[in-house]
Amino acid sequence: MDVFLQAAIEEAKKGLAEGGIPIGSVLVLDGKIIGRGHNQRVQHGSVIHHAEMNCLENTGRLKASIYQRCILYSTLSPCPMCSGAALLYKIPRIVIGENMTFQGPEAYVRSQGVQVEVLQDPACIQLMKDFIAAKPELWNEDIGV
């Protein structure tokens, strides 16, 4: 398994252990993780702390030229908000653990020149399936249903 996706899965599991939604993300520059995060909407009572947003927040302020050399990993297909942040900072590549339980605007992100790779990782799929079955109301809140 990809070590960076594994790190994102570890972040997702942290979120689940904290009573939150199990989605994780890491930002990678030149083969090194420079930021980590997980969905913390529940933990912080936040409307914006999705995994990717939390990862970018935890990474801290960087020059635009740095983001343009990064890869964003996420256990789940990024929603429109998180995809927009990746586009804003011109992150050229997004690696997605799975998009079977939720698919963000991947076609639009691709149309903007971003390389989007979907792995359909079994661990990511199972993590979300189990969570959605256990807490459908929390999942529906998170995706805006």
Sequence and secondary structure as in RCSB ss.txt:
>XXXX:A:sequence
MDVFLQAAIEEAKKGLAEGGIPIGSVLVLDGKIIGRGHNQRVQHGSVIHHAEMNCLENTGRLKASIYQRCILYST
LSPCPMCSGAALLYKIPRIVIGENMTFQGPEAYVRSQGVQVEVLQDPACIQLMKDFIAAKPELWNEDIGV
>XXXX:A:secstr
  HHHHHHHHHHHHHHHTTS   EEEEEETTEEEEEEE  HHHHT SS  HHHHHHHHH    HHHHTTEEEEES
S   HHHHHHHHHTT  EEEES  SS   SHHHHHHTT EEEE   HHHHHHHHHHHHH HHHHHHHTT 
